[in-house]
């Protein structure tokens, strides 16, 4: 390979890593510093990145669907690939179809229905798109449930792909009548469709509906909130029970701690913990700590105990309070990473350093400046027994301001003078997207930085971050992406090409 080809590959790898960081962290919502990353800034920044990477590196753009990117950007990638299908060859379209089908299968249904709405507004209605939409709808476990809970989304999708109800398919036929000819049938065989019909005039039917739909009918009937929550509890999802359990406990109509917290995703659990008042956290210390550690062990999986001596610098400065749209999200990521790193480290070989100096992780709150430099200095010091850490993990938005720039200088000197052999691996994970820089904010050029949204993705993100360190080449990055795609498609999704579709 000549020098120009090598340089082009290196630029391509850097561009893809830049895009992956954005696709993991950015959601089009404002961050703590609106002047730097407001909602409009984020949307404009993401528009540019998606277009740039799709046009220049289409195969890698599609392959990013197999990575731990957030749902917002996954939907944007799917829409972009469908909208520009004419720019891809037949083999590319086949590979993209498989990735799209696999990603739709793991997206929340409400997100997929919103995506289908965007597909209709964009006027994308080729055979391939119709096949992808129809296959996804055919795979739904209960289309009647979806018709009630996501009525406008199902209606939009069915109209767009001209979905026909097979002869003799009672549920499909009823769903068609429910969506497009309401009031035609005197009753429905499907229990949820009939409950929706009866809920218009019968209070008893309200509790049979999905919670989000039942709330509207309860308000229409003037039902007391406490009575409604008691009746609706059996049909709530786990997260709905979690969101309403304090209300039910306050009314005396339900226990406050009825949800098994340990089964929740780690970052979601950390958000719940931070939303509790300090006195509630202290009173439930054993329960909350046990749930966080259980979720962390589940997130660590086979990596548990394999990271050796780990020192963590965790940002609980005031900026970790996030924004009105992402309340306490950066702090929740830091708290979740704290328990996950504890599980990943060797037993007794973990040390946590919060920027505020606090030692009680369960009672952290956003407060004060961000003295990252001082905490990084502490983290690089040998731990118990005089042994240097094997890994230093920094979880922060990167706004080092007490004093400004100290963390970057400490890390530069450490890498160039004190540890040029890289005996200690240092990685920075950042939960906040910097729209102005089209990336997450970095601390030092020699320290790999990766965007993070959910702490559970930390082991995979550390693997991605090493490509940004300059010690591995583009070939290794492409091989890594190929492995992730192969693993993602390992469950045998269809090719999404629409072959065999009846016109």
N, C-alpha and C positions, 0 to 999 in steps of 0.2 A: 504494500500500500504506500503511495507517495505521500508527501507532506501535506499537500492540499486536501487529499481525501481524509487523512488522519485528523486534520483540523476541522473539517466539516462534520465528521463523526462526533468529535468532542463537543462542538457547538450544538449538535442535535441532542446529545445526551444532556447537556446543561439545560436546553430548552424544555426537554421532557420533564426533568426534575423540577424545574421552575413551575411547570403546569401542574404536576402532581401535588406539590405543596399547596398551590392555590385551590385545587380541586378537593383537597382534604379539609382545608380550613375555611374557605370563603363560602358564604351562604347568601350573599346579596343583602345582608342586614348590617346595620351600622354597628361599629365597635365602640370601645370606650372613648376613643379620640375621634369625634365626628369630623373634625377638620382634616384628618389624615385618612380615615376610612369610614366615611359616611355611606349610607345605603346607595346613593347615586354613584359615588366613587367606586364602590365595589362592583356595581352592575356594569359600569363602563369598563372597568379593568378586566372583569371576567369576559365580557363580550370580545374584547381584543384578544385575550389569551386563547379562548376557545376557537376563534376564527383562525388565528395564526397557527396554532398547532394542528388543527384539522386540515388546513390547506397544505402545510409543509410536511407534516408527519402523520398522514391519515392512519396508517397501520398502528402506530404507537398511540394515537389518539383513541382508537377503538380499543386497544389492549388495556388502556387505563380503566375500562369498565371492570376488569378483573382485580383491580387494586382496592384498597380501603378508602376510596373517595366517598364524600358525603352524598346523600340522596339528591340534593339540589343539583349538583354538578353531574351526577350520573344521568338524571333526566335530561339535562341540557345536552349531554353527549349523544344520547339516543335520538333526541330531536334533530340535532345537527347532522347525524349520520343518515337519518331517514330523509331529511330535507335535501341533502346533496348526494343522493344515491347515484345520480348520473355521472358523478366524478370518479366513481370506483368501477373496477373491472368486475367480471362475473365471480371470480374467485374471491376477491375482496368482499363483495356483497355477501357471499355465502359465509365467510368467516365473521363478518359484522353481524349477520343475522343470528348466528349462534350466540355471540356475545350479548346481543340485545335481548334475546329470549332468556338467557341465563340471568341477566341483571334484572329484568322485569320480574322474574320469579322471586327475587329476594327483596324487591322494593315494597314499601307499605302500599296497600291497595289504593288509598286515597291519593298518594303521589302518582300512581300509574294512571288513575282516572283523570287527574289534572293534566298529565302528559298527553293523554289521548285528546283532551280538549284543545291543547296547544297544537297537536297534529291537525285537528280539524280546522282551526283558525288559520293555520299555515297552508291549507289546501293540499296536504300530502295524502293522496288516495290511490297510490299505485298498488299493483297486485301484491307485492312483497309486504307493504305496510298493512294491507288488509289481512294478510295471512298471519302476521305477527300479532295483530290485535285480536283476531279471532281465536288463535291458539291460546293466547293468555286468558281470554274470557272462558274458553272451553275448559281450562284448567282450574277455574275458580271452584272451591268446594261447594258453595251454595250461592247460585246466582240470584235466588230470591232474596237472600239476606243482603246481598250487594244492592239489589234494586231498591230496597227500603232504606238502607244506610247511606248509599251513594247514588241516589236516584238520578240526579242530573248528569253525573259522570257516566253511568250505565246507559242512559238515554242518548247522550252525545255519541258514545262509542258505537252503540247499536245502529244509530242513524247513519253514522259516517261510513261504516263498512257494509251497510245494507244487510244486516244480520237477519237471516231467515230462521224461523222456528221449524224444526223438523216435524214432520207429521207424527202424531202420537206422543210427542214430548210434552206432557201435561204441564210441567213446571215452566219450560221455556215458553209455551203458549200463554200461560198465565202471566209470566213476566212481560211479554209483549203487550198483552191487554192492559196490564197495570201501568206500563210506561206510556203507551200511546193512546189507549182508549179507556181512561179511568172512568169508573162508574158503569161500564158496560156489563160486567159480570156482577150478579147479586151477591156472590161470595166466592172466596178463593180456597182451593184445596191446600195450598201452601200456608202453613200456620202464621208466618210473619206477614205475608201479604194480607191475610184476612185480619190479623191483629191491627195492622195499619188502617184498614177500612173501618173496623169497629172503634178504633181509638178516637175517631172524629166525634163520636157521640157517647162513648162508654168509657168511664174512668178506669174500670177494671182491666181494660185491654192495654192501657198505657204501659204498665210494668212488663208486658210481654215483648215490647220493642227494644231494639238496641238503645243503650243509654243516651247517646247523643241525639237520637230521634225522639226518644221519650221525653226529654227535657222540654222540647217545644210544645208537645201536647199537654204536659203537666202545667205549663204556664197558661195555656189556652183554657184549661179547665179550672185554673185557680187553685191547684193543689198546694198544700203546705209543703215547704221544702223538706222538712224532716220526714213527713209521711211518705213523700215521693222517694226519697233516698232509701228508706227502709224497704219499700216494695221493689225498687229497682236493683237493689244490691245483688241478688242472685244472678242477674244477667250482665253485670258490669265486667269489663275486662280487668286484668290485674292492675293496670295503670289507672283506670278509672276509680277502682276501689282505693288505691293509694291517694289519689287527689282528693277524694271525698271523705276519707276515714276520719279526719279531724272534725269535719262538720257533723258526721253521724255520732261521733263520741260526745261532742258538745251538746247534742240534742238528747242524749241518753238512750238513743235507739240503736246503738251499735258499739262494739268494742273499738277502742282506738288502735289497737295493734292486732289486726286480723289478717294482714297481708304478710306472707313469708318473704321478708325483705331479701333474704340470701339468694333468691332465684332471679332478682332483678339484675340487669346489666350494670356493671360497676360504675360507670360514669353517671347513669341515671340515678343510681342509689346515692352517689355523692351529691348530686343536685338536691335530692330529697332531704338528705341530712342537713345541708347548708340552709335549707328553707325553714328548718325548725328553730325555735328560739333557743338560746343558750341553756336555759333551765330544763327544757325538754331533752336536749342532747345529753346533758349531764345526768338526768334521771334515767335515761335509757342507754347509758354508756355501754353496758355489757352487751345488750341486744344489737345496738348499732355497730359497735366495733366488731362483734362476731360476724354480722352480716357482711360488712365491708371486707373482712379477711376471707370469708368464704367465697365471695364474688371475685376477689383478687386471685385466690388460688385457682379458681375455675378459669380466669382469664390468662393466668400464667401457663396453664396446661403442662405440656412436657418440658417447658423451659424452667419450671419451678426449681429454685435452689441451684441453678446452673451458672449464674452470673458472677459468682465469687463475691469479693468485697465491693459493695456498692455504696457510694456517697451521693446523695441527692440534694440539689439546690432547688427549693420550691418557692415560687413567687406568690406571696399573699399580700402584696402591696395594694394600695387603694385601686389601682387600675385593674386588678383582678376581679373587681365587682362587675365588669362587663358593661353592657348597655341595657336600655329598656327592652330591647328585643332579645338579648342574650344575657339575662340576669345571672350573675355569679358563674357563668360558664367557664371562664379561665380558672377561677379558684376551684371549681368542681373538678376540672381536669387535673389540677395539681394535687388535690386531695386523693383522687382516684389513683393517680400515678404513685403517690406515697405508699399506699397499701399494695399496689401491684409490684413496685420495686422491692418492697419488703419480702414479698413472696418469691420474687426472682432471685434475690440475693441468697448467698449461702446462709445457713442458720446462724444467727447472732452476728452477721457481718454486714448489717445495714445501718446507715447513719443518715438521718434527715436533718436538713438545715433550712428552716423557713426564713425568708427575708426579714420578717418582723422580729425574729429571735424567739418566737414562741416554741414551746416544746410539746404542747398538747394538740395533736392534729385534729381531734374531734371538735375542738372549740375554736378553730381558726376563723378569721373574718378578714375582709379586705380592709387594710389599714396601713397608712404611712407611705414613705418613699420606697424606692427599689434599690437597696444597696447590694446589687448582685456581685460587684467586685469583691467586697469583704467576705461574702458568703462563699464565693468561688475559692478564695484564698483558704478559707477554713476547710472546704471540701477537699482540696488538694493535699492537705496535711495528712500524715499517716494516722491511721486509726488505732484501735486497741492493739497492743502488742508491737506497735511501731511499724506495721505493714502498710505500704501505700495502697490506695484503693485500686482495684482492677478496672472499675468504671466510675466515671462521674457523669451523672445525668442532670441536666439543667432544664427545668420546666418553667418557662417564663415567656412573657410577651416581648422581651428583649429591650425594653426601655430602661436601660441602666442609668440612674440619675443621682446617685448618692455615693461618691461623685460620678458625674457623667463620664462614660467611656472607660472606667476602671476595669470592668470585667474583661473587655476586649484586650486591654493591655496586659492584664494578668495572664490571660490565655495565650497571647502571642509570645510573651517571654517564657512561659512554661513550655510551650511547644518548641521554640527555637533554641533555648538555652538549657533548660532543666530536664526536659524529657524528649529529646529529639528521636529517641528510639521508640516512642509511643508505647511505653510499658503500661501507661494508664490511658484507657480509651475515654475520650470526652465527647459527649453528644448533647446537642441542644434541641429540645422539642418545643415548638411554639404554637399555642392554640389560637393566635390572633393573626388575621391576614392584614397585610399592609398594602392597601390598594395603590398607593403612590409608587411603591417599588415593585409591584406585580409579584410579590413574594411575601413570605414571612420575614420579619426583621431578624437579622443575624448579629451575633456578638463579635465574632472574629473570623477572618478569612480561613484560618487553618482548622476551624472547628465545624464539623458537619452539622447542619441544621435541617430539621424536617418539620413540616406542619403536622399538627395533631388535632383531632376533634374528639375522639373517644380514647380514653386511656387503654382500653382493651387492645387497641391496635399498636401499642408501644413496641412489642418485640419485632413486628413486621416493619415498623417505621425506622427502627434502629438499623435494620438490614438495608433499607432504602437509603438512609442517610450516609452510609459508608461510600456510596457511589459519588456523593458530593464532596468527599474528602480528597479526591484526586488520586487515590491509591489504586483504584480499579478503572479500567477503560470502558469505552462504549460497548465493546463486545460483551463484557460481563453484564452490563445493564440490560442489553437486549436479551441475553440468555435468561436473566432473572425474570424479565417480563414474559418470555415464552413459557417459563415454568409456571408462573402464576396463572397465565391463561389456560394452560393445560390442566392445572389443578382445578380452576374455576369451572371448566367445561367437562370435568370428569364424570358428571352425572348424566350425560347423554341427552342434552337438550337438542331440539330440532334445529335445522339450519336456517330457518326463517326466510327461505327464498320464495315460498309460495308455490313450490312445485306440487302439482296435483290438485290445485285449487279449481273448483268448478266456477267457470266464468258467470 
